[in-house]
């Protein structure tokens, strides 16, 4: 799903893509890192920014603090400050894959998709199991119509973290751009079973249904998507979905 969506979903949207909600302090990130089995959030930390528990711990903690500041700025559409904070987080602790993903999000918001993809690739380099980085790169590549590479990234995200609504939505978007309407609808259906009010999945499924000639249900899906997110059609048009 799109970068304030494929990489985030506004407050909940960023959670869907970057992986955790409401973290305001490094202490909360530390607490999650110590119980990685308990939640999606903690699994994201374990995969994308594991606690080094050694000499690098203080840098890890300071980087987490800067990352959280960047996250809050990004949620408030203060992208310049977010970029600065993510850069600080990366400089302090280069293995903070979440900060690389966040920095990529800022580039995506500016339409600089090549630079965004580079940041997502850096996140994967430092944290090869960081499923949110694979999802983010999938969506960015799909926007650029690099569809086979995008599909491989989405499949890897889902292999690493199955049954995630955001990742299913992203792969549905790839299939839709490929013209594989049945697979697109199947992924959107699965995403909407997890999150029935996901506007990008509703919009994508509506487009797929319209393309298959199912005008009544396609129209309803798009109307429901626009109720949740009134500017959804314009956003998806910028991503190549007219």
C-alpha positions in Angstrom: 0.0 0.0 0.0 1.1 3.6 -0.6 3.8 5.2 1.3 1.9 7.4 3.6 0.4 4.1 2.9 2.6 1.5 1.3 5.1 2.7 3.8 2.5 4.0 6.1 -1.1 4.6 7.0 -1.2 7.9 8.7 -0.9 7.2 12.4 -2.2 3.7 11.9 -1.0 3.7 8.3 2.6 4.2 9.4 2.1 1.3 11.8 1.0 -0.9 9.0 4.1 -0.3 7.0 6.8 0.7 9.4 5.4 -1.6 12.0 4.5 -0.2 15.3 2.1 2.2 16.9 2.4 4.9 19.4 6.1 4.6 20.4 7.1 7.9 22.0 10.2 6.9 23.9 13.2 4.8 23.5 12.2 3.0 26.7 9.1 1.8 25.0 11.1 0.5 22.1 13.4 -1.2 24.6 10.5 -2.9 26.3 9.2 -4.2 23.0 12.7 -5.5 22.1 12.7 -7.6 25.3 9.5 -9.4 24.5 9.6 -10.0 20.7 7.0 -12.8 20.8 4.2 -10.7 22.1 3.0 -8.5 19.2 3.5 -7.4 15.6 5.2 -4.3 17.0 7.8 -6.2 19.0 8.4 -8.6 16.0 9.1 -5.6 13.9 11.6 -4.3 16.4 13.2 -7.8 16.6 13.4 -8.0 12.8 14.4 -4.4 11.9 16.3 -3.1 15.0 17.3 -5.8 17.4 18.7 -4.7 20.7 22.5 -5.2 20.6 22.7 -5.7 24.4 26.4 -4.8 24.5 28.7 -1.9 23.9 26.5 -0.6 21.1 23.4 -0.4 23.3 23.7 3.3 24.1 23.9 4.2 20.4 21.0 1.8 19.8 18.9 3.6 22.4 19.8 7.1 21.2 19.0 6.1 17.7 15.7 4.8 18.8 14.9 8.1 20.5 15.8 10.0 17.3 13.8 7.6 15.2 10.7 8.0 17.4 11.0 11.8 17.1 11.1 11.4 13.3 8.1 9.1 13.4 6.0 11.6 15.2 7.1 14.4 12.9 6.2 12.2 9.9 2.8 11.5 11.3 2.3 15.2 11.6 3.4 15.8 8.0 6.5 17.7 9.1 8.7 15.9 6.6 11.7 18.2 6.8 12.1 17.6 10.5 11.3 13.9 10.1 14.2 13.7 7.5 16.6 15.3 9.9 15.6 13.0 12.8 15.9 9.9 10.7 19.3 11.0 9.4 20.4 11.5 13.0 19.1 8.1 13.9 21.0 6.5 11.1 24.2 8.4 11.8 24.1 7.3 15.5 23.3 3.6 14.7 23.5 2.7 11.0 21.9 -0.7 11.7 18.6 1.0 12.5 16.6 -0.4 9.5 13.4 1.4 10.7 15.2 4.8 10.3 16.2 3.8 6.8 12.6 2.9 6.0 11.4 6.2 7.5 13.9 8.2 5.5 12.7 6.3 2.4 9.2 7.4 3.2 10.2 11.0 3.2 11.7 10.5 -0.3 8.6 8.8 -1.4 6.4 11.6 -0.2 8.5 13.9 -2.4 8.2 11.6 -5.4 11.8 10.7 -5.3 11.2 7.0 -5.8 14.7 6.0 -6.8 16.1 7.5 -3.6 13.4 5.8 -1.6 14.2 2.4 -3.1 17.9 3.0 -2.2 16.9 3.6 1.4 14.7 0.5 1.6 17.5 -1.5 0.1 19.9 -0.2 2.7 17.4 -1.2 5.4 17.4 -4.7 4.0 21.2 -4.8 3.8 21.5 -4.0 7.6 18.5 -6.1 8.6 17.8 -8.9 6.0 14.6 -10.0 7.8 13.0 -6.5 8.0 9.7 -7.3 6.4 8.5 -3.7 6.5 11.4 -2.7 4.3 10.5 -5.4 1.7 6.9 -4.2 1.7 8.0 -0.6 1.3 10.3 -1.4 -1.6 7.6 -3.5 -3.2 5.2 -0.6 -3.3 7.8 1.9 -4.5 8.9 -0.5 -7.3 5.2 -1.1 -8.2 4.7 2.7 -8.6 7.7 2.7 -11.0 6.2 -0.3 -12.9 9.1 -2.5 -11.9 6.5 -5.2 -11.4 8.4 -8.5 -11.2 10.9 -7.0 -8.7 8.0 -5.6 -6.8 6.2 -8.9 -6.7 9.4 -10.6 -5.4 9.6 -8.1 -2.6 6.0 -8.4 -1.6 6.3 -12.2 -1.6 9.3 -12.0 0.7 7.5 -9.6 3.1 4.6 -12.0 3.3 7.0 -15.0 3.8 8.6 -13.2 6.7 5.4 -12.0 8.2 2.3 -13.7 6.9 -1.3 -12.5 6.8 -0.5 -8.8 7.1 -3.2 -6.5 5.7 -0.7 -3.9 4.5 1.5 -6.5 2.7 -1.5 -8.2 1.1 -2.7 -4.8 -0.1 0.7 -4.0 -1.6 0.8 -7.3 -3.5 -2.8 -6.7 -4.6 -1.6 -3.4 -6.1 1.2 -5.2 -7.9 -1.2 -7.8 -9.4 -3.6 -5.1 -10.4 -0.9 -3.2 -12.3 0.1 -6.5 -13.9 -3.5 -7.0 -15.0 -3.9 -10.2 -13.0 -7.3 -9.2 -11.7 -8.3 -12.4 -10.0 -5.1 -12.5 -7.9 -5.5 -8.8 -7.1 -9.0 -9.3 -5.8 -8.0 -12.3 -3.8 -5.3 -10.3 -2.0 -7.5 -7.4 -1.5 -10.2 -9.7 -0.1 -7.7 -11.2 2.3 -6.5 -7.7 3.4 -10.0 -6.5 4.0 -10.9 -9.5 6.1 -8.1 -8.3 8.4 -8.9 -4.6 8.1 -12.4 -4.0 6.6 -11.9 -0.2 6.4 -8.6 -0.2 4.5 -9.2 2.5 1.8 -6.4 1.5 -0.6 -7.6 -2.1 -0.6 -11.2 -1.1 -1.1 -10.2 1.2 -3.9 -7.9 -1.3 -5.6 -10.6 -4.0 -5.4 -13.1 -1.6 -6.8 -10.9 -0.9 -9.7 -10.2 -4.6 -10.3 -13.9 -5.4 -10.2 -14.7 -2.6 -12.6 -12.1 -3.9 -15.0 -13.7 -7.3 -14.8 -17.1 -5.8 -15.7 -18.5 -6.0 -12.1 -19.7 -2.4 -12.1 -22.2 -2.6 -9.1 -19.7 -4.0 -6.6 -16.7 -2.1 -8.0 -18.6 1.2 -7.6 -19.6 0.4 -4.0 -16.0 -0.5 -3.2 -14.7 2.8 -4.5 -17.5 4.8 -2.7 -16.5 3.1 0.5 -12.9 3.9 0.0 -13.7 7.5 -0.7 -15.7 7.7 2.5 -12.7 6.6 4.5 -10.2 8.6 2.6 -11.7 11.3 0.4 -8.6 12.0 -1.7 -7.9 8.3 -2.4 -8.6 8.5 -6.2 -6.1 11.4 -6.6 -3.5 9.6 -4.6 -3.8 6.3 -6.5 -3.8 8.2 -9.8 -0.3 9.5 -8.9 0.8 5.9 -8.3 -0.4 5.0 -11.8 -3.8 3.7 -11.1 -6.2 5.8 -13.1 
